[in-house]
Amino acid sequence: MIAPISVRLDAPTRKILEDEAKIMGVGLGRLLRQIAEARARDLKRKRIREASAAVGRLVASNPDAAAFYEDWGTPRAEG
């Protein structure tokens, strides 16, 4: 669901963003959405990387976890 929000910008910041939007051929609202969406994707990816790193640290520090991944996570050719 898309919901409108209101953002207050100081005059110099607004001018910079309006100029950039004009260069890109889009409106200020669209530019702000693009910036917000890109940042949200970056934050989501960062959280995923941090969670993966935490799992890696756990596996590295816990022999039972390492054994589980050694057995379960490695494909083996049968036959």
C-alpha positions as CSV (number, residue, x, y, z in Angstrom):
1,M,0.0,0.0,0.0
2,I,1.4,3.4,-1.0
3,A,0.7,6.2,1.5
4,P,1.7,9.8,1.0
5,I,4.2,11.4,3.4
6,S,5.2,15.0,4.0
7,V,8.9,16.0,4.2
8,R,10.2,19.4,5.1
9,L,13.4,20.5,3.3
10,D,15.4,23.6,3.8
11,A,15.7,25.9,0.8
12,P,19.2,25.0,-0.3
13,T,18.5,21.2,-0.1
14,R,15.3,21.6,-2.0
15,K,17.0,23.6,-4.7
16,I,19.7,21.0,-5.2
17,L,17.1,18.2,-5.4
18,E,14.8,20.2,-7.7
19,D,17.8,20.9,-10.0
20,E,18.7,17.2,-10.0
21,A,15.1,16.2,-10.7
22,K,15.0,18.6,-13.7
23,I,18.3,17.2,-15.1
24,M,16.8,13.7,-14.8
25,G,13.5,14.8,-16.4
26,V,11.4,13.8,-13.4
27,G,9.5,15.6,-10.7
28,L,10.8,16.2,-7.2
29,G,8.4,13.7,-5.7
30,R,9.6,11.0,-8.1
31,L,13.2,11.8,-7.4
32,L,12.6,11.6,-3.6
33,R,10.8,8.2,-4.1
34,Q,13.8,6.9,-6.1
35,I,16.2,8.0,-3.4
36,A,14.1,6.5,-0.6
37,E,13.6,3.2,-2.4
38,A,17.3,2.9,-3.2
39,R,18.2,3.6,0.4
40,A,15.6,1.1,1.6
41,R,17.1,-1.6,-0.7
42,D,20.6,-0.8,0.6
43,L,19.4,-1.1,4.2
44,K,17.7,-4.4,3.6
45,R,20.8,-5.8,1.9
46,K,22.9,-4.6,4.8
47,R,20.7,-6.4,7.3
48,I,20.8,-9.6,5.2
49,R,24.7,-9.4,5.1
50,E,24.9,-8.8,8.8
51,A,22.6,-11.7,9.5
52,S,24.6,-13.9,7.2
53,A,27.8,-12.8,8.9
54,A,26.3,-13.6,12.3
55,V,25.5,-17.1,11.1
56,G,29.0,-17.5,9.8
57,R,30.5,-16.4,13.1
58,L,28.2,-18.9,14.9
59,V,29.2,-21.8,12.6
60,A,32.9,-20.8,13.0
61,S,32.7,-20.8,16.8
62,N,30.4,-23.8,17.4
63,P,31.6,-27.3,16.5
64,D,28.1,-28.7,16.4
65,A,27.0,-26.0,14.0
66,A,30.1,-26.5,11.8
67,A,29.4,-30.3,11.7
68,F,25.8,-29.6,10.7
69,Y,26.8,-27.4,7.8
70,E,29.6,-29.8,6.8
71,D,27.1,-32.6,6.5
72,W,24.0,-30.8,5.3
73,G,25.4,-27.9,3.3
74,T,27.9,-29.7,1.1
75,P,26.5,-31.4,-2.0
76,R,28.0,-34.9,-2.6
77,A,27.9,-37.1,-5.7
78,E,26.4,-40.4,-5.0
79,G,27.5,-43.5,-6.8
